[in-house]
Amino acid sequence: MQSNTGILFRVDPATGATRTVDVPGHTFTNGDGLLLVGRTLYVVQNRLNQIAVVRLRPDGTAGQLTGLITDPHFDVPTTVAAAFGRLYLPNARFTTPPTESTSYTVVAVRPR
């Protein structure tokens, strides 16, 4: 993931070689955390307060955007984990000046 351009890459773990993952008509600016569940890739777009849901081809070289997940409780989510049938995202709260009493939360949403 290249956050500023929104381009997804597939990396060969054996060689380190990369290639672009083609998702026609969509880029993933502000991309941050990634989670692959089977052939579904969840792309956290932190400052957009959303998760892009991409269905990948079996070889992982291309995919199709199948939806977006948003939640009013998102406050710049940065990564994602799956457990107990839900996706969990910590809020980084980059737009909130940190103090000793600043609270941070994790938001749970249903996957699609």
Secondary structure by P-SEA (a helix, b strand, c coil): cccccbbbbbbcccccbbbbbcccccccccccbbbbcccbbbbbbccccbbbbbbcccccccccccbbbbbccccccccccccccbbbbbbcccccccccccccbbbbbbcc
